[in-house]
Amino acid sequence: MIGWATTILLILLSLALPVAVVLVVLGVTLAEVYSFFPLLPAAGEILWSSSTEFVLVAVPMFILMGEILLRSGVAREMYEALDVWVNRIPGGLMHTNIAACTLFSATSGSSVATAATIGTVSIPNMRRLGYSPPLYLGSIAAGGTLGILIPPSINMILFGVLAEVSITQLYLAALIPGLMLAGFFSLAVLVLCLLRPDIDGAATPGTWSQRISALRALMPPIGLFVVVVGSIYAGFATPTEAAALGVLAALLIAALRGGLTLSTLSEALDGTMRTTAMVMLIVLAAFFLNFVMVSIGLTGRITDAMRGLDVTPLTVMLIIVAIYLVLGCFMETLSLMIATTPIVAPVVAALGYDLVWFG
């Protein structure tokens, strides 16, 4: 059964089908071939109960929060303010990219939104100043991944729902590693630019008066992060309630800065609906596949097979990491996480690892 499921999954992925289609087709195939009971009639109940999870309301809220900041121009002002502070360091705008990705991740919760926003703002300027394309594109791509780690991460919410883990604990566990990773990214850029000055661009250091003045543009995103994540950490709000507070705060910031118009709001809502539809379709497909796998006993078989290996739990974990590295070459991060968490989480828990740490 495991071999057939793996073969079907690889064939479907090789056809470059949308991830949601892959998960649904795999689930239907397994249900029809291996189930002694009619599982498909229960699909409607599974999809309805999954889509009405209260915590999932936070997903479109966080996406909308990031869209408002992007469309209203707050993200561009934040980038320009960070540039004044860090561009005198060897690597210049590369450090600005990483710092901006770090701060925007703390307000959007999405890696894709972070990379797209910072890339849109920064790439024309970096080309003009003569930076090496592999360097500045790499800094944006790497910085964008911080959206997975730094709260309020949408990936963390979905992992928490799929693995039945506290989202607040996931946020607490991820903040420090996310900031450390941002520091390591900047350190790598610094060392590379010191060793190879030819790939660095033209520096445009600002004065101290400009830096002090730029702090005003950094206050809104920092304040938004405090409102959202601070309310969760302090226990004043659940992630869903904090997301709603974040949207209200983002609307207030955009209005006070004169960037909130009907056109801006319409574009933000349109972008939110498109992204949310894509994410939720994959989530519901993953819930359906998980239901089928549990019903036919496939999840238990995978767990027993992994536990039955004559190796240490650490070796099994290294195998899981290696599988993720390979799959990560073909699948987008969010899709990969949603598709594999229902399968991998029970194995990790059975091996004695903490799912908060694993997430």
URRA-V845459 format. One line per field, one symbol per residue. phi: phi as a letter, one per 20 degrees, with the letter a starting at -180 (. if undefined). psi: psi as a letter, one per 40 degrees, with the letter a starting at -180 (. if undefined). burial: b if it has 9 or more other ideal C-beta (glycine too) atoms within 8 Angstrom, else e. A space follows every 50 residues. Layout:
phi->???
psi->???
burial->???
//
This chain:
phi->.fffffffffffffelfggffgffffffffffedeecfefgeffffffff fefgffffffffffgffffffenfffffffffffedfffgolffffgfff ffffffcdmcfffffffffffeggffffenffggffffffffffffffef feffgfffffffelcffffffffeffgffffffffffffgfffffcffef efecfeeffffffffffefgffffffffffffffnfbfgfffffffffff ffffffemddcffffffffffffffffffffffffffffffffffenfff fffffffefecfgffffffffffffffffccfgffffffdgfeegfffff fneffffff
psi->ddddddddddddddefiidddddddddddddddeheigdddedddddddd eehddedddddddddddddddeeddddddddddddeeeihdbeddddddd dddddeedehddddddddddddddddddefihddddddddddddeddddh ighdddddddddefihdddddddddddddddddddddddddddddgedei ahigiiiddddddeddeedddddddddcdddddeediidddddddddddd ddddddeeehiddddddddddddddddddddddddddddddddddeeddd dddddddehfiidddddddddddddddeeeiidddddddddddddddddd eeihdddd.
burial->ebeebeebbeebbeeebebbbbbbbbbbbbbeeebeeebeebbeebbeeb beeebbbbbbbbbbbbbbbbbbebbebbbbbbbbbbbeeebbbbbbbbbb bbbbbbbbbbbbbbbbbbbebbbebbbebebbeebbbebbbbbbbbbbbb bbbbbbbbbbbbbebebbbbbebbbebbbebbeebbeebbebbeeeeebb beeeebeeebbeebbebbebbbbbbebbbbbbbeeeeebbbbbbbbbebb bebbbebebbeeebbebbbebbbebbeebbbbbbbbbbbbbbbbbbebbe bbbebbbeeeeeeebbbeebeeebeebbeebebbbbbbbbbbbbbbbbbb bebebbeeb
//
